[in-house]
């Protein structure tokens, strides 16, 4: 779940500028091709996978005691029998090596799929613009 969320967030950032270009079909198609190229580039995929691996390591090594203390203070209840030195990895039941393997395997696949979607979005832009124009023209005039 964490891995999927991180991948989607990274890719959403890469695709964020696309809607702003929707007014210009050529610019949209060009930007979609540029985004697709970046998402399909093995070096970009490797860099993103490395970044997500580093982020996951930092997250998995994070101690949970401060969060547990805050919840206990707010609720007035003891939160189970967690060891005071527990880390997120202990609660998640995974370790950094396992997470890194999943990231290295799944991130490039997900990015390639998003690259294909970006290419399709660029190709669809003219048709979506036609549809919007048709809808605008069919609306009653005020």
C-alpha positions as protocol buffer text, in pm:
chain_id: "A"
residue {
  index: 1
  type: UNK
  ca { x: 0 y: 0 z: 0 }
}
residue {
  index: 2
  type: UNK
  ca { x: 280 y: 240 z: 93 }
}
residue {
  index: 3
  type: UNK
  ca { x: 470 y: 152 z: -224 }
}
residue {
  index: 4
  type: UNK
  ca { x: 163 y: 203 z: -442 }
}
residue {
  index: 5
  type: UNK
  ca { x: 92 y: 541 z: -283 }
}
residue {
  index: 6
  type: UNK
  ca { x: 451 y: 656 z: -331 }
}
residue {
  index: 7
  type: UNK
  ca { x: 452 y: 551 z: -697 }
}
residue {
  index: 8
  type: UNK
  ca { x: 124 y: 726 z: -767 }
}
residue {
  index: 9
  type: UNK
  ca { x: 236 y: 1043 z: -591 }
}
residue {
  index: 10
  type: UNK
  ca { x: 561 y: 1056 z: -787 }
}
residue {
  index: 11
  type: UNK
  ca { x: 387 y: 998 z: -1116 }
}
residue {
  index: 12
  type: UNK
  ca { x: 115 y: 1249 z: -1037 }
}
residue {
  index: 13
  type: UNK
  ca { x: 385 y: 1511 z: -986 }
}
residue {
  index: 14
  type: UNK
  ca { x: 531 y: 1421 z: -1325 }
}
residue {
  index: 15
  type: UNK
  ca { x: 190 y: 1456 z: -1491 }
}
residue {
  index: 16
  type: UNK
  ca { x: 76 y: 1768 z: -1303 }
}
residue {
  index: 17
  type: UNK
  ca { x: 152 y: 2021 z: -1580 }
}
residue {
  index: 18
  type: UNK
  ca { x: -52 y: 1833 z: -1842 }
}
residue {
  index: 19
  type: UNK
  ca { x: -399 y: 1986 z: -1773 }
}
residue {
  index: 20
  type: UNK
  ca { x: -264 y: 2340 z: -1807 }
}
residue {
  index: 21
  type: UNK
  ca { x: -169 y: 2263 z: -2164 }
}
residue {
  index: 22
  type: UNK
  ca { x: -511 y: 2129 z: -2265 }
}
residue {
  index: 23
  type: UNK
  ca { x: -598 y: 2451 z: -2454 }
}
residue {
  index: 24
  type: UNK
  ca { x: -328 y: 2397 z: -2712 }
}
residue {
  index: 25
  type: UNK
  ca { x: -355 y: 2058 z: -2885 }
}
residue {
  index: 26
  type: UNK
  ca { x: 1 y: 2064 z: -3018 }
}
residue {
  index: 27
  type: UNK
  ca { x: 145 y: 2171 z: -2685 }
}
residue {
  index: 28
  type: UNK
  ca { x: -56 y: 1902 z: -2505 }
}
residue {
  index: 29
  type: UNK
  ca { x: 54 y: 1631 z: -2746 }
}
residue {
  index: 30
  type: UNK
  ca { x: 415 y: 1749 z: -2721 }
}
residue {
  index: 31
  type: UNK
  ca { x: 405 y: 1764 z: -2342 }
}
residue {
  index: 32
  type: UNK
  ca { x: 241 y: 1421 z: -2323 }
}
residue {
  index: 33
  type: UNK
  ca { x: 516 y: 1281 z: -2546 }
}
residue {
  index: 34
  type: UNK
  ca { x: 779 y: 1447 z: -2326 }
}
residue {
  index: 35
  type: UNK
  ca { x: 623 y: 1301 z: -2011 }
}
residue {
  index: 36
  type: UNK
  ca { x: 590 y: 959 z: -2175 }
}
residue {
  index: 37
  type: UNK
  ca { x: 955 y: 974 z: -2275 }
}
residue {
  index: 38
  type: UNK
  ca { x: 1062 y: 1053 z: -1921 }
}
residue {
  index: 39
  type: UNK
  ca { x: 842 y: 783 z: -1770 }
}
residue {
  index: 40
  type: UNK
  ca { x: 975 y: 525 z: -2018 }
}
residue {
  index: 41
  type: UNK
  ca { x: 1341 y: 626 z: -1974 }
}
residue {
  index: 42
  type: UNK
  ca { x: 1526 y: 350 z: -1782 }
}
residue {
  index: 43
  type: UNK
  ca { x: 1754 y: 604 z: -1613 }
}
residue {
  index: 44
  type: UNK
  ca { x: 1455 y: 804 z: -1488 }
}
residue {
  index: 45
  type: UNK
  ca { x: 1292 y: 482 z: -1368 }
}
residue {
  index: 46
  type: UNK
  ca { x: 1614 y: 385 z: -1189 }
}
residue {
  index: 47
  type: UNK
  ca { x: 1642 y: 729 z: -1028 }
}
residue {
  index: 48
  type: UNK
  ca { x: 1279 y: 723 z: -907 }
}
residue {
  index: 49
  type: UNK
  ca { x: 1320 y: 368 z: -777 }
}
residue {
  index: 50
  type: UNK
  ca { x: 1634 y: 477 z: -590 }
}
residue {
  index: 51
  type: UNK
  ca { x: 1457 y: 777 z: -441 }
}
residue {
  index: 52
  type: UNK
  ca { x: 1160 y: 567 z: -330 }
}
residue {
  index: 53
  type: UNK
  ca { x: 1394 y: 306 z: -186 }
}
residue {
  index: 54
  type: UNK
  ca { x: 1572 y: 571 z: 21 }
}
residue {
  index: 55
  type: UNK
  ca { x: 1239 y: 716 z: 135 }
}
residue {
  index: 56
  type: UNK
  ca { x: 1109 y: 374 z: 233 }
}
residue {
  index: 57
  type: UNK
  ca { x: 1426 y: 299 z: 429 }
}
residue {
  index: 58
  type: UNK
  ca { x: 1390 y: 623 z: 623 }
}
residue {
  index: 59
  type: UNK
  ca { x: 1022 y: 552 z: 689 }
}
residue {
  index: 60
  type: UNK
  ca { x: 1078 y: 190 z: 793 }
}
residue {
  index: 61
  type: UNK
  ca { x: 1354 y: 291 z: 1037 }
}
residue {
  index: 62
  type: UNK
  ca { x: 1140 y: 560 z: 1201 }
}
residue {
  index: 63
  type: UNK
  ca { x: 1068 y: 490 z: 1569 }
}
residue {
  index: 64
  type: UNK
  ca { x: 702 y: 463 z: 1659 }
}
residue {
  index: 65
  type: UNK
  ca { x: 739 y: 557 z: 2027 }
}
residue {
  index: 66
  type: UNK
  ca { x: 679 y: 932 z: 1973 }
}
residue {
  index: 67
  type: UNK
  ca { x: 359 y: 862 z: 1780 }
}
residue {
  index: 68
  type: UNK
  ca { x: 241 y: 609 z: 2037 }
}
residue {
  index: 69
  type: UNK
  ca { x: 315 y: 855 z: 2318 }
}
residue {
  index: 70
  type: UNK
  ca { x: 110 y: 1124 z: 2145 }
}
residue {
  index: 71
  type: UNK
  ca { x: -186 y: 889 z: 2092 }
}
residue {
  index: 72
  type: UNK
  ca { x: -168 y: 768 z: 2452 }
}
residue {
  index: 73
  type: UNK
  ca { x: -161 y: 1124 z: 2587 }
}
residue {
  index: 74
  type: UNK
  ca { x: -451 y: 1228 z: 2366 }
}
residue {
  index: 75
  type: UNK
  ca { x: -666 y: 924 z: 2440 }
}
residue {
  index: 76
  type: UNK
  ca { x: -558 y: 857 z: 2798 }
}
residue {
  index: 77
  type: UNK
  ca { x: -523 y: 487 z: 2710 }
}
residue {
  index: 78
  type: UNK
  ca { x: -220 y: 262 z: 2679 }
}
residue {
  index: 79
  type: UNK
  ca { x: -168 y: 145 z: 2320 }
}
residue {
  index: 80
  type: UNK
  ca { x: -97 y: -227 z: 2357 }
}
residue {
  index: 81
  type: UNK
  ca { x: 239 y: -369 z: 2455 }
}
residue {
  index: 82
  type: UNK
  ca { x: 462 y: -216 z: 2192 }
}
residue {
  index: 83
  type: UNK
  ca { x: 832 y: -228 z: 2270 }
}
residue {
  index: 84
  type: UNK
  ca { x: 966 y: 124 z: 2329 }
}
residue {
  index: 85
  type: UNK
  ca { x: 1225 y: 74 z: 2056 }
}
residue {
  index: 86
  type: UNK
  ca { x: 978 y: -49 z: 1788 }
}
residue {
  index: 87
  type: UNK
  ca { x: 1021 y: 83 z: 1436 }
}
residue {
  index: 88
  type: UNK
  ca { x: 766 y: 114 z: 1157 }
}
residue {
  index: 89
  type: UNK
  ca { x: 933 y: -189 z: 992 }
}
residue {
  index: 90
  type: UNK
  ca { x: 857 y: -395 z: 1302 }
}
residue {
  index: 91
  type: UNK
  ca { x: 489 y: -308 z: 1280 }
}
residue {
  index: 92
  type: UNK
  ca { x: 475 y: -345 z: 901 }
}
residue {
  index: 93
  type: UNK
  ca { x: 631 y: -690 z: 914 }
}
residue {
  index: 94
  type: UNK
  ca { x: 883 y: -609 z: 641 }
}
residue {
  index: 95
  type: UNK
  ca { x: 1241 y: -497 z: 613 }
}
residue {
  index: 96
  type: UNK
  ca { x: 1429 y: -260 z: 387 }
}
residue {
  index: 97
  type: UNK
  ca { x: 1571 y: -535 z: 164 }
}
residue {
  index: 98
  type: UNK
  ca { x: 1228 y: -679 z: 96 }
}
residue {
  index: 99
  type: UNK
  ca { x: 1084 y: -332 z: 30 }
}
residue {
  index: 100
  type: UNK
  ca { x: 1375 y: -238 z: -198 }
}
residue {
  index: 101
  type: UNK
  ca { x: 1321 y: -553 z: -404 }
}
residue {
  index: 102
  type: UNK
  ca { x: 954 y: -468 z: -448 }
}
residue {
  index: 103
  type: UNK
  ca { x: 1034 y: -109 z: -545 }
}
residue {
  index: 104
  type: UNK
  ca { x: 1299 y: -210 z: -799 }
}
residue {
  index: 105
  type: UNK
  ca { x: 1057 y: -461 z: -952 }
}
residue {
  index: 106
  type: UNK
  ca { x: 736 y: -259 z: -956 }
}
residue {
  index: 107
  type: UNK
  ca { x: 836 y: 105 z: -1006 }
}
residue {
  index: 108
  type: UNK
  ca { x: 971 y: 65 z: -1362 }
}
residue {
  index: 109
  type: UNK
  ca { x: 661 y: -134 z: -1463 }
}
residue {
  index: 110
  type: UNK
  ca { x: 428 y: 127 z: -1316 }
}
residue {
  index: 111
  type: UNK
  ca { x: 619 y: 411 z: -1479 }
}
residue {
  index: 112
  type: UNK
  ca { x: 611 y: 237 z: -1818 }
}
residue {
  index: 113
  type: UNK
  ca { x: 234 y: 192 z: -1785 }
}
residue {
  index: 114
  type: UNK
  ca { x: 194 y: 560 z: -1698 }
}
residue {
  index: 115
  type: UNK
  ca { x: 414 y: 648 z: -1995 }
}
residue {
  index: 116
  type: UNK
  ca { x: 174 y: 459 z: -2222 }
}
residue {
  index: 117
  type: UNK
  ca { x: -117 y: 645 z: -2063 }
}
residue {
  index: 118
  type: UNK
  ca { x: 57 y: 980 z: -2118 }
}
residue {
  index: 119
  type: UNK
  ca { x: 107 y: 894 z: -2485 }
}
residue {
  index: 120
  type: UNK
  ca { x: -261 y: 804 z: -2514 }
}
residue {
  index: 121
  type: UNK
  ca { x: -360 y: 1128 z: -2338 }
}
residue {
  index: 122
  type: UNK
  ca { x: -161 y: 1327 z: -2591 }
}
residue {
  index: 123
  type: UNK
  ca { x: -329 y: 1145 z: -2878 }
}
residue {
  index: 124
  type: UNK
  ca { x: -672 y: 1199 z: -2722 }
}
residue {
  index: 125
  type: UNK
  ca { x: -627 y: 1574 z: -2667 }
}
residue {
  index: 126
  type: UNK
  ca { x: -759 y: 1683 z: -3010 }
}
residue {
  index: 127
  type: UNK
  ca { x: -1065 y: 1460 z: -2974 }
}
residue {
  index: 128
  type: UNK
  ca { x: -1136 y: 1585 z: -2624 }
}
residue {
  index: 129
  type: UNK
  ca { x: -1108 y: 1944 z: -2750 }
}
residue {
  index: 130
  type: UNK
  ca { x: -1357 y: 1866 z: -3030 }
}
residue {
  index: 131
  type: UNK
  ca { x: -1594 y: 1714 z: -2775 }
}
residue {
  index: 132
  type: UNK
  ca { x: -1566 y: 2021 z: -2552 }
}
residue {
  index: 133
  type: UNK
  ca { x: -1627 y: 2250 z: -2850 }
}
residue {
  index: 134
  type: UNK
  ca { x: -1934 y: 2046 z: -2954 }
}
residue {
  index: 135
  type: UNK
  ca { x: -2072 y: 2058 z: -2601 }
}
residue {
  index: 136
  type: UNK
  ca { x: -2009 y: 2434 z: -2581 }
}
residue {
  index: 137
  type: UNK
  ca { x: -2186 y: 2493 z: -2912 }
}
residue {
  index: 138
  type: UNK
  ca { x: -2484 y: 2276 z: -2815 }
}
residue {
  index: 139
  type: UNK
  ca { x: -2545 y: 2466 z: -2491 }
}
residue {
  index: 140
  type: UNK
  ca { x: -2832 y: 2718 z: -2505 }
}
residue {
  index: 141
  type: UNK
  ca { x: -2714 y: 3075 z: -2548 }
}
residue {
  index: 142
  type: UNK
  ca { x: -2805 y: 3317 z: -2270 }
}
